[in-house]
Amino acid sequence: MDASEQLRFDGRVAVVTGAGRGLGRAHALLLAARGAKVVVNDFGGSKEGAGSDTGPANDVVAEIVAAGGIAVADTNSVGSEAGCQALVDGAVREFGRIDIVVNNAGISRWAGFPEADAENLEPTLDVHLRGTWHTTRAAWPHMVEQGYGRVVTTASTGMLGLADNLAYATAKGALIGFTRSLAFGSAAKGILVNCVAPNSVTRPSESAAKPNVVTANPMDAARAAAMATENVSPMVAYLAHESCTVNGEILVAGARRFGRWFLGFTPGWLDTADGVPTPEGVAAHWDEIVDEKDYYVPTGTMDWGGRFMSHLYPGA
């Protein structure tokens, strides 16, 4: 595709969850500006998931319509299966189809062990993981029937480890497994599934317990501009476009930088001695086990298994 050719979404219907503020709002505005009919979903709760407010979703719809776009508000909570089903049913009832699901909604409840209890974990899983699962599942039959669909999930580099971010990181890590597994076999149905890990200042990353604080200096304005949510949305829009052929990938976007996040494996150490391997053998060969030289990136579980156990099938 010519770099000057604008990616358009005319005739496409997109559902964006958590679109009343932050990243979701930026995604919805960009898709609408490029011609998509957008369902702006937002329950309107706090960043911790408390309360509700119809204002944010309706405000974004008003913004889209004022700019000449087409959008409707949806205030169902993706924290329940019924809410996810109602969201998708409403989109199809309003626009007759559903082409794109951008699973963006999220909450954040900062806590580490032992404070991170079920009350901390379950609502986080409800919105991030189950919300993505149920919304995508509700849209899936429509996409299969029309032979076309684009699903974008939202992970986070917070999964790599951050103090007191346990529930959030757990939910985001699960979404990587969801994305990778769902992508297998989806392309044959005309559906592509990918994941974006945003790098932006958003409500879930701001809280009374863990605020985003930028030390005052002359670069503050430039840094704040770079961390704006609209610098993530171009990646989401590409993954949602019909010209995209990527499937099952994790992409990182934000601060005007875009990259690929992949899962790699080291060749490791193969114990060729007689008898059962021992802990002492593992300890003695630790440097070889973790040596990143010649690491590989498997396309899936079967590919990894074939490589990891290739010594059992010599000549295959």
C-alpha positions in Angstrom: 0.0 0.0 0.0 1.2 3.5 -0.9 2.2 5.4 2.3 0.1 8.3 1.1 -3.1 6.2 0.7 -5.3 6.8 3.7 -6.7 3.8 5.5 -10.4 4.2 5.5 -13.2 2.3 7.4 -16.2 3.3 5.3 -19.0 0.7 5.7 -17.3 -0.9 8.7 -18.8 -1.0 12.2 -16.5 -0.8 15.2 -17.2 -1.5 18.9 -14.7 0.2 21.2 -15.0 -0.7 24.9 -13.9 1.8 27.5 -14.2 4.5 24.9 -15.5 7.4 27.0 -12.0 8.5 28.1 -8.3 8.0 27.5 -7.1 5.4 25.0 -10.6 4.2 24.1 -11.7 7.7 23.3 -8.7 8.2 21.0 -9.3 4.9 19.2 -13.0 5.8 18.7 -12.3 9.2 17.4 -9.7 8.0 14.9 -11.9 5.2 13.6 -14.9 7.5 13.2 -12.8 10.1 11.5 -11.7 7.5 9.0 -15.4 6.5 8.2 -16.3 3.8 10.7 -19.6 3.7 12.4 -18.6 3.5 16.1 -20.3 2.1 19.1 -18.8 4.0 22.0 -19.0 1.7 25.0 -18.3 3.1 28.5 -19.9 2.2 31.8 -18.5 5.5 33.2 -17.0 4.1 36.4 -14.0 5.3 38.2 -10.5 4.1 37.3 -10.9 1.5 40.2 -14.2 0.4 38.7 -16.6 2.0 41.1 -19.8 3.8 40.2 -21.3 4.6 36.8 -21.9 7.6 34.6 -23.5 7.9 31.2 -21.7 11.1 30.5 -18.4 9.9 29.1 -19.8 7.7 26.3 -22.4 10.3 25.3 -19.8 13.1 25.3 -17.6 11.1 22.9 -20.5 10.4 20.6 -21.4 14.1 20.5 -17.8 14.8 19.6 -17.8 12.3 16.8 -21.2 13.5 15.4 -20.1 17.2 15.6 -17.1 16.2 13.4 -19.4 14.6 10.8 -19.1 11.0 12.0 -21.6 8.3 13.0 -21.6 6.9 16.5 -23.9 5.7 19.2 -23.3 5.4 22.9 -23.5 2.1 24.9 -23.2 2.2 28.7 -23.3 -1.6 29.4 -20.7 -2.9 31.7 -18.2 -5.3 30.1 -17.6 -6.6 33.7 -20.5 -9.0 33.1 -21.3 -11.5 30.4 -24.8 -10.1 30.0 -23.4 -6.6 29.6 -21.0 -7.8 26.8 -23.8 -9.6 25.0 -26.1 -6.6 25.2 -23.3 -4.4 23.8 -22.8 -6.6 20.8 -26.6 -7.1 20.3 -27.1 -3.3 20.4 -24.3 -2.7 17.8 -25.8 -5.3 15.4 -29.3 -3.9 16.0 -28.2 -0.4 15.3 -25.9 -0.9 12.3 -26.7 -4.4 11.0 -23.2 -5.9 11.4 -20.0 -5.8 13.5 -16.6 -5.7 11.8 -14.2 -4.6 14.5 -14.0 -5.1 18.3 -11.4 -3.1 20.1 -11.2 -4.5 23.7 -9.9 -1.5 25.6 -11.8 -1.2 28.8 -9.8 -1.6 32.0 -9.6 -0.7 35.6 -6.6 -0.7 38.0 -6.5 -1.5 41.7 -3.0 -1.2 43.0 -2.0 -3.7 45.7 0.6 -6.4 46.4 0.5 -9.5 48.6 -1.1 -10.0 51.0 -3.3 -7.0 50.5 -4.3 -8.1 47.0 -7.2 -10.2 47.9 -10.2 -11.5 45.9 -11.9 -8.1 46.0 -8.8 -6.7 44.3 -8.4 -9.5 41.8 -11.9 -10.5 40.7 -13.2 -7.1 39.4 -9.9 -6.6 37.6 -10.3 -10.0 35.8 -14.0 -9.2 35.2 -13.2 -6.1 33.2 -9.9 -6.9 31.5 -10.0 -10.6 30.9 -13.7 -11.7 31.1 -14.8 -8.5 29.4 -12.5 -9.2 26.5 -13.5 -12.8 26.4 -17.3 -12.3 26.5 -17.4 -9.3 24.1 -15.3 -11.1 21.5 -17.3 -14.3 22.0 -20.6 -12.4 21.4 -19.2 -10.8 18.3 -17.6 -14.0 16.9 -20.7 -15.6 15.3 -21.5 -12.4 13.4 -17.9 -12.2 12.1 -17.9 -15.9 11.1 -21.2 -15.5 9.2 -19.9 -12.5 7.3 -16.5 -14.0 6.7 -14.7 -11.0 8.1 -13.6 -9.5 11.4 -10.8 -7.7 13.2 -10.3 -8.1 17.0 -7.8 -6.0 19.0 -7.1 -6.9 22.6 -5.2 -4.7 25.0 -2.3 -6.0 27.1 0.3 -4.1 29.0 4.1 -4.1 29.6 3.0 -3.9 33.2 2.9 -7.7 32.8 6.7 -7.6 32.9 6.6 -6.7 36.6 5.8 -3.6 38.6 5.5 -3.3 42.4 1.9 -3.5 43.7 0.5 -4.0 40.2 -0.3 -7.7 40.7 -3.9 -8.1 39.6 -3.6 -5.8 36.6 -0.4 -7.6 35.4 -2.1 -11.0 35.9 -5.1 -10.0 33.8 -3.0 -8.5 31.1 -0.8 -11.5 30.9 -3.8 -13.7 30.5 -4.9 -11.6 27.5 -1.7 -12.5 25.6 -2.6 -16.2 25.9 -6.1 -15.4 24.8 -4.9 -13.5 21.8 -2.4 -16.0 20.7 -4.8 -19.0 21.1 -7.8 -17.3 19.5 -5.7 -16.3 16.4 -5.1 -20.0 15.6 -7.7 -21.0 13.0 -9.3 -17.5 12.9 -7.7 -16.4 9.6 -9.4 -19.2 7.8 -12.7 -17.5 8.9 -11.5 -14.1 7.7 -10.9 -12.9 11.3 -7.6 -11.6 12.5 -6.8 -11.2 16.2 -4.0 -9.1 17.6 -2.9 -7.4 20.8 -1.6 -3.9 21.5 0.4 -2.9 24.6 0.0 0.8 24.9 2.6 3.2 26.3 0.6 6.2 27.4 -0.6 8.2 30.4 -4.1 6.8 31.1 -6.5 6.7 33.9 -5.7 3.1 34.9 -2.0 4.1 35.2 -3.0 7.1 37.4 -4.3 6.6 40.9 -4.1 8.0 44.3 -1.8 5.2 45.3 0.4 5.2 42.2 0.1 8.5 40.3 2.0 9.2 37.1 4.4 11.9 38.2 6.7 13.7 35.8 9.4 15.7 37.5 9.2 19.4 36.5 11.7 20.3 33.8 11.7 22.1 30.4 10.9 18.8 28.6 7.6 18.3 30.5 5.3 19.7 27.7 7.1 17.7 25.0 7.0 14.5 27.1 3.4 14.9 27.9 2.6 15.4 24.2 4.5 12.3 23.3 2.6 10.3 25.9 -0.8 11.4 24.6 -3.3 8.6 23.9 -3.7 9.5 20.2 -0.1 8.3 19.7 -1.2 4.8 20.4 -4.4 4.7 18.2 -2.6 4.5 14.8 -1.5 1.0 15.6 -4.9 0.0 16.8 -6.4 1.4 13.6 -4.0 -0.5 11.4 -4.7 -3.8 13.2 -8.4 -3.1 12.7 -8.1 -2.4 9.0 -9.0 -4.8 6.2 -5.6 -4.4 4.7 -3.9 -5.8 7.8 -2.6 -9.3 7.4 -1.0 -9.6 10.8 -2.5 -12.3 13.1 -1.7 -13.4 16.7 0.9 -10.7 17.3 1.6 -8.4 20.2 2.5 -4.9 19.2 3.7 -2.0 21.4 2.7 1.5 20.7 3.1 4.9 22.3 5.3 8.0 22.6 5.5 8.0 18.8 7.3 4.6 18.8 5.8 1.3 17.4 7.3 -2.1 17.9 6.8 -5.8 18.1 6.7 -7.7 21.4 7.6 -11.4 20.9 8.1 -14.5 23.1 11.5 -16.1 22.6 13.1 -19.3 23.8 16.7 -20.2 24.3 18.0 -23.4 22.8 19.0 -24.3 26.3 21.0 -27.3 27.6 20.4 -30.9 26.4 21.4 -33.5 29.0 23.0 -36.3 27.0 24.4 -38.3 29.9 23.0 -41.6 31.0 20.4 -41.7 33.7 17.9 -39.2 35.0 18.9 -35.5 34.9 19.8 -34.0 38.3 19.4 -30.6 40.0 23.1 -30.5 40.1 23.3 -30.8 36.3 20.8 -27.9 35.9 22.9 -25.8 38.3 26.2 -26.7 36.5 24.7 -25.8 33.1 22.8 -22.7 34.1 24.7 -20.3 31.9 24.0 -22.5 28.9 20.3 -22.8 29.8 19.8 -19.0 29.9 22.2 -18.1 27.0 20.2 -16.0 24.6 22.4 -16.8 21.6 20.4 -18.5 18.9 17.1 -17.8 20.6 14.0 -18.6 18.5 10.5 -17.2 18.3 8.0 -20.0 17.8 4.8 -19.5 15.8 2.8 -21.5 18.2 2.8 -24.3 20.8 3.3 -27.0 18.2 6.2 -25.2 16.6 7.8 -24.8 20.0 7.2 -28.4 20.9 8.8 -29.5 17.6 11.9 -27.5 18.3 12.2 -28.3 22.1 11.8 -32.0 21.5 13.6 -32.2 18.1 16.3 -34.5 19.7 13.6 -37.2 20.2 12.9 -37.2 16.4 16.4 -37.1 14.7 16.2 -36.8 11.0 12.5 -35.7 11.0 
